[in-house]
Structures are given as C-alpha cells and as structure tokens.
Amino acid sequence: MIFGVIVACEIGFWIVLAAGLAARYLLGRRRLGAVLLAGVPLLDLVLLIASFFDLRAGATAGAQHGLAAVYIGFSLVFGPSIIRWADDRFAHRFADGPPPRRPPKSGRAYMRYEWREFGKACITWVISCGLLFAIIVFVDDPDRTDHLWSWIRSMSTMLGIWIIWPIVATVSSDDKSDSARDGGRDLEKERPR
C-alpha cells in the first residue's frame, strides 16, 4: 500500500506543480497558482499519515517505509528549489520572463552553490533519518524495523559521497583565486617603471 501512496504522491507533486504554474501563467490567476503551489507539501503529509497507519496496523517496516521517509525529507528540502526551477522555465516560456537562471560553473559562486546544495542534503539526511529513527522507536520491535537501519546507512553513505562536490568546488575556486593573484603579481613585475 505504501509504495502505491509514494507513486501517487510523486505523480500528484508534478500534477499540482503543473496546475499551479498553469493557473499562474496561462490563466493569469496568480493567487490560485500560489495556493496550488503551497499545497504541494500536503502530499508529504498524506504520505506520512499513510506510513503511520500502515505501521500502526502491524505492518513490518520495509523498503517502502524507508523510501517514504527519504521521499518526505527530499521533497521538503529540495521541493522549493524544484518549484523555483519549474517556475523560472514556465515564466520564460509562457510569460515573457527572463531566461532561467543556471547554476554557476566555476569560481566562488560555484563553490557557494555546491556548499548550499550540500547543506540541503544534510538537512534532508536529518529529516529522513530522523523519521526513520522515529519509526524504529515508535514500532519498538527490532524484527519489524531492522530494514530501516539499512536506509539510515545508505543515506549516511550518500551524504559522505555528496561532500566530494563542494570540496572539489572549493579547491578549484581557491586554485583559480591563487592563479589570478599570482598572475596579477607577475604582471606587476613585468610592467616597466
């Protein structure tokens, strides 16, 4: 049952997002669009309630419950930026808005962007693992919740791998800053006095 609710929530996310953007830009009903877009997190609440009742009814926590917790964490943290991404593109295409913003490719802006995305991943980890741990404590039956520990390990591994990108961005940003400073000093030395 939970897997079906997850699929329904994911489909619902895109339907509500499309309806909100269509109301805002195609129908010119900005307030209705805002209400629809604000309703997107309600899908997470539906999923959380469904997971709670499924476990309360005696179900053994499985992959679907782990996926539900991860989905909730991801959509709460990354959902607003996905909505902004879609909104930028919709506005550009249908409302003569400016071209969509693109993530920076290099320099300090790229470094800040990657650290911000990693920070969002950390918040996702806290929410998802917090929900997983809450389920483990709530059910209080290791035989029924053993599978959820593997989700916590997987999320932790993912976070450990994700940190590579901001570190690489920081190193490449520092290298460019150093070479710009060194290059500037070399030009000063070569300049005739």
Summary of the structure (lengths in Angstrom):
residues: 193
radius of gyration: 22.5
end to end distance: 79.4
largest distance: 84.7
contacts: 557
relative contact order: 0.11
helix: 85%
strand: 0%
